[in-house]
Amino acid sequence: MQTTAQLWLVYKLTNSAALLGVYGFANQIPILALAWAGGYVGDRYNRHIGVIWTQTLSMILAFVLAALTLMHLIQVWHLIFIAFLVGIVNAFDVPIRQAFLVQMVGGKEDLPSAIALNSSIFNGARVLGPAIGAAALAWLHEGWCFFLNGVSFLAVLAALLAMRLPKWVAKRPTGSPFRNFMKGFRFAMSDFPMRSVLLLLSLMSLLGLQYSVFLPVFAKDVLHRGVVGFGLLLSTAGVGAVLGAVQFASRTEYKGLARWMATMAVICSMCLLIFSQSHVMWLSAAAIFVVGFAATSLMAAANTTVQNRVPDELRGRVMAVYATMFMGVQPLGSLLAGGVAKHIGAPLTLTVFSVLVLLGSLVFVFRVVMRLRPAVVSGAISAN
């Protein structure tokens, strides 16, 4: 809801695709700059307490945004600055929460299903949030979206405080936080499957997922459906994302994830290409539905691959690398997308981005999937 209202409010106040890019940059750049610190905190201190703190700060920021908007004091720089502060909180929240996931489920056996369930819950909110947000925007006020988001954190905090977890003693890293982050980075880059997955995820985040920044432009100026169309597109992408997460959770085995990620990346990029050229609402909605499905299934598979290959003592730092390469590059993509769209328009910008993602996905197919397949075949032959 908050994302829907913020994007719409920025565009309503400025009518500028470039400032949508600036907003996305401000919201995500702290993750690129500070995720290493979040990973260090997640490995050194109690992750449960860390998540409680980050969620509390997010709630406070939501209420501040609601107060400014409802009192008609909101300006564009307020939106961008609060988005920046939320990004700082997320820079700590994401790596700590990702590392906390294993602790919550008690080990790696149920981890893939837990990751998929987490994605289902997250993307279920993406379905309901924009729908409620669009209704609130149409009938009430942007400020009520921010207020309801703040209230929702009370349920989050209640759930966190109700948890009774086994005592967990951190194996505290030595040395500076940045040096510890680099230790996690070197581990991730030395592992061929993990490195390949993270690079594919970075490309998708840098270019492919920038479609969300442009949804207000497509809804208002391309499809001519206004705020209702904007909420519909967000919700349609969310429905696809939920189904993608549920589909991944229903898997009974997790072999062949590289091939699955390659397939999802190719499908996602092709549907983004269709969406960028569509002027018909039903076709745009269908394309964005598939994008939501494919992108979420790809992200769940990537998260599973990384989590299964990292030792627990490095988990926080490697998940900080994951957050940096996945969420951290989004602000660069948002800034790039806004700058390019200012000169050639949002549809053509998304067309170029989707073609580049398609090319990168094909490189992943031939450099990774084809390379891993002979290893699997030779391993089967030697076992026989």
Secondary structure, DSSP 8 states (H G I E B T S, - for coil): -HHHHHHHHHHHHH--HHHHHHHHHHHHHHHHHHHHHHHHHHHHS-HHHHHHHHHHHHHHHHHHHHHHHHTT---HHHHHHHHHHHHHHHHHHHHHHHHHHHHHHTSSTTHHHHHHHHHHHHHHHHHHHHHHHHHHHHHS-HHHHHHHHHHHHHHHHHHHHH------------S-HHHHHHHHHHHHHHSHHHHHHHHHHHHHHHTGGGHHHHHHHIIIIIS--HHHHHHHHHHHHHHHHHHHHHHHHT-S----HHHHHHHHHHHHHHHHHHHHH---HHHHHHHHHHHHHHHHHHHHHHHHHHHHHS-GGGHHHHHHHHHHHHTTTHHHHHHHHHHHHHHH-HHHHHHHHHHHHHHHHHHHIIIIIHHHHHHHHHHHHHH-
